[in-house]
């Protein structure tokens, strides 16, 4: 039976080792260029988030002061987040609070009714060492500001005597 044997040549599919190595080198170069710019995007988003949280805290305090017809403060929180700890560094967190008995002290945990708490942040937040106080008419007795600052940019939260809070780009 003299048959003919046909050999079928199958072409291999896929990547060669050299093609794979070139692709990995190109990917490494692209990541090396892209990651530093991505870090600045994350930093900027974090700055906006902290600024928004502080602005929300001042608006909440003003609203609560009007609603309760009593003084309400936004202040730097103590270590337990249970009372005010007056000082210029707000990075450890802040609270919106009112006093339970009239004439009590904002730094005494038993005297303070905490309305809302914001935890510590990894951005420099400084200024307004006495916090922001809003009276029963929603006004702030003093003008003050907070500087919110990352490595490359900063924002300023200003509270005017009328109780209005506004955010400005750049330093205070």
C-alpha positions as CSV (number, residue, x, y, z in Angstrom):
1,X,0.0,0.0,0.0
2,X,2.2,2.8,-0.8
3,X,0.6,5.7,0.7
4,X,1.8,9.3,0.8
5,X,2.1,10.9,4.2
6,X,1.1,14.5,4.3
7,X,2.8,16.5,6.9
8,X,0.9,19.5,8.1
9,X,3.0,22.4,9.3
10,X,1.3,24.2,12.1
11,X,2.3,27.8,12.7
12,X,2.6,28.7,16.3
13,X,0.6,31.6,17.7
14,X,1.5,33.9,20.5
15,X,4.3,36.1,21.6
16,X,8.0,35.4,21.5
17,X,10.0,36.0,24.6
18,X,11.7,39.1,23.0
19,X,8.3,40.6,22.1
20,X,7.1,40.1,25.7
21,X,10.2,41.7,27.1
22,X,9.9,44.7,24.8
23,X,6.2,45.1,25.9
24,X,7.2,45.0,29.6
25,X,9.9,47.6,29.1
26,X,7.5,49.9,27.3
27,X,4.9,49.4,30.1
28,X,7.5,50.2,32.7
29,X,8.5,53.4,30.9
30,X,4.8,54.5,30.7
31,X,4.2,53.7,34.4
32,X,7.4,55.6,35.4
33,X,6.1,58.7,33.6
34,X,2.5,58.4,34.7
35,X,2.7,57.5,38.4
36,X,4.2,60.9,39.6
37,X,1.4,62.8,37.8
38,X,-1.2,60.5,39.3
39,X,0.2,61.2,42.8
40,X,-0.4,64.9,42.3
41,X,-4.0,64.1,41.2
42,X,-4.6,62.1,44.4
43,X,-3.1,64.9,46.5
44,X,-5.2,67.5,44.9
45,X,-8.4,65.4,45.4
46,X,-7.5,64.9,49.0
47,X,-7.0,68.7,49.5
48,X,-10.4,69.4,47.9
49,X,-12.0,66.7,50.1
50,X,-10.7,68.1,53.4
51,X,-11.6,71.7,52.3
52,X,-15.1,70.5,51.5
53,X,-15.4,68.7,54.9
54,X,-14.4,71.9,56.7
55,X,-16.8,74.0,54.7
56,X,-19.5,71.5,55.5
57,X,-18.7,71.7,59.2
58,X,-19.0,75.4,59.2
59,X,-22.3,75.3,57.4
60,X,-23.6,72.7,59.7
61,X,-22.6,74.7,62.8
62,X,-24.3,77.8,61.5
63,X,-27.5,75.9,60.6
64,X,-27.5,74.2,64.1
65,X,-27.0,77.6,65.8
66,X,-30.0,79.0,63.9
67,X,-32.1,75.8,64.6
68,X,-31.2,75.5,68.3
69,X,-31.2,79.3,68.9
70,X,-27.9,78.8,70.8
71,X,-24.2,79.1,70.2
72,X,-22.6,76.3,68.2
73,X,-18.8,76.0,67.5
74,X,-16.6,74.2,65.0
75,X,-13.3,73.6,66.8
76,X,-10.3,71.4,66.8
77,X,-11.1,68.2,68.5
78,X,-9.3,66.8,71.6
79,X,-7.7,63.3,71.4
80,X,-10.9,61.5,72.3
81,X,-13.0,63.6,69.8
82,X,-15.3,64.4,72.7
83,X,-14.6,68.2,73.3
84,X,-12.7,71.1,71.9
85,X,-9.0,71.5,72.2
86,X,-8.2,75.0,71.1
87,X,-5.1,75.4,69.1
88,X,-3.9,76.2,65.6
89,X,-3.3,72.6,64.3
90,X,-6.6,71.0,63.1
91,X,-5.0,67.9,61.5
92,X,-6.1,65.7,64.4
93,X,-9.8,66.2,63.5
94,X,-12.5,68.6,64.3
95,X,-16.0,68.7,65.8
96,X,-19.2,70.6,65.7
97,X,-20.5,71.1,69.2
98,X,-22.7,73.0,71.5
99,X,-22.8,73.3,75.3
100,X,-25.2,71.3,77.4
101,X,-25.5,73.7,80.4
102,X,-25.3,77.4,79.7
103,X,-21.9,78.9,80.7
104,X,-20.1,75.6,80.6
105,X,-16.7,75.1,79.0
106,X,-16.1,73.8,75.5
107,X,-12.9,71.9,76.6
108,X,-14.7,69.8,79.2
109,X,-16.1,66.6,77.6
110,X,-19.1,66.4,80.0
111,X,-20.2,70.0,79.2
112,X,-20.2,69.5,75.4
113,X,-22.8,68.0,73.2
114,X,-20.9,66.8,70.1
115,X,-23.1,67.1,67.0
116,X,-20.7,65.7,64.5
117,X,-17.1,64.5,64.4
118,X,-14.5,64.6,61.6
119,X,-11.5,62.3,62.0
120,X,-7.8,63.2,61.6
121,X,-6.5,64.1,58.1
122,X,-3.1,63.8,56.5
123,X,-3.0,67.4,55.3
124,X,-1.9,70.5,57.2
125,X,-4.9,72.4,58.5
126,X,-4.0,75.4,60.6
127,X,-5.4,78.7,61.9
128,X,-8.5,79.7,63.8
129,X,-7.1,78.7,67.1
130,X,-10.3,79.5,68.9
131,X,-12.5,77.7,66.3
132,X,-15.5,79.3,64.6
133,X,-18.4,80.2,66.9
134,X,-21.9,80.9,65.5
135,X,-24.5,82.6,67.7
136,X,-28.2,82.1,67.7
137,X,-28.7,84.4,64.7
138,X,-26.1,82.5,62.6
139,X,-23.5,85.2,62.9
140,X,-19.8,84.7,63.8
141,X,-18.6,87.2,66.4
142,X,-15.2,87.4,64.8
143,X,-13.7,86.9,61.3
144,X,-11.3,84.1,61.1
145,X,-9.7,81.7,58.6
146,X,-8.2,78.2,58.2
147,X,-5.4,77.3,55.8
148,X,-5.6,73.9,54.3
149,X,-2.4,72.9,52.6
150,X,-0.8,70.0,50.8
151,X,2.7,69.8,49.4
152,X,1.9,71.7,46.2
153,X,-1.2,73.8,46.8
154,X,-3.3,75.4,49.4
155,X,-6.8,76.7,50.1
156,X,-8.2,79.2,52.6
157,X,-11.6,78.8,54.4
158,X,-12.7,82.2,55.6
159,X,-15.7,82.8,57.9
160,X,-16.9,86.4,57.9
161,X,-18.8,88.2,60.7
162,X,-22.1,87.6,58.9
163,X,-21.4,83.8,59.3
164,X,-20.8,83.2,55.6
165,X,-18.0,80.7,54.9
166,X,-16.1,80.9,51.6
167,X,-13.2,79.0,50.1
168,X,-10.4,80.7,48.2
169,X,-7.5,79.0,46.4
170,X,-4.1,80.0,47.6
171,X,-2.9,81.0,51.0
172,X,-4.8,83.0,53.6
